[in-house]
Amino acid sequence: MEQSLEGKKALVTGGASGIGRAAVQAFADRGAHVVVADINEEAAQTTASEVGGKPGSWTSRIPPRSPN
């Protein structure tokens, strides 16, 4: 039995591909509001749209670290 995440929020870093994308899909399938954060903003937007994100859904670009 799958647990409902209705009314819950999730922030998934690295959510545009791989395991992160799978986590975004799993959370969304269970009813959570998911924020997709990734270094690749375009891919994050695509992922959000593909899992049912509404227009204006929030995604975040995580900037790469600058070398010390």
N, C-alpha and C positions, 0 to 999 in steps of 0.2 A: 504494500500500500504506500503510495506516495504522499508525503506530507504537503499540505497546502501552505503556501507562503503568501496568501492573499493579505494585502495590507502591509506587508513587510517591504523593506528597502534593501538593496544590495549594491555594493560598489565592487566592480570587477576590474582590476588592473590587468593590462595585457589582454583585454577582452575582445580584441579585433581578430584574433586568430588562435588556432591550436586549442589547448586546454581551457584557456580563458574564454574563448568563443563558446566552447561547449558548456562552460559554467553559466555564461550569459543565457544561453538557450534553455538550460535546465531550470534556472531561477525563473525566467520569464514563463516557461511552460507551467510552472506551479503557481503563477499569479503574482510574483514579486515585481516591484518597480525597480528596474535595473539601470544603473549608471555604468556606461561602458567607457573605460579610460584606457588610452593606448597612446604610444608615441606616434602612431600613424592615424591622424585624425580622420582622414577620408575613409579608411577601413573601419574605424570605430563607428562612423556615421552609417556606413553600409550595414555593419552588423546590427546596429540598433534598428534600422529600417527592416531588415530581413526577419528579425524576431518579433516584429509587430510594434515597433516604436511609433509613437504618434508624432506628427509634425511638431517641431520644437522640443523633441526629446533631447535630453541633455547628454552630451558626450564631452570628454575632456582629453586634450592632448597633453601627454606627459613629456616635457622637454628632456632631451638627453642631458646627462651630467657633463659638465665641462671638465676637462682634465685639469688636475691641480698643478 
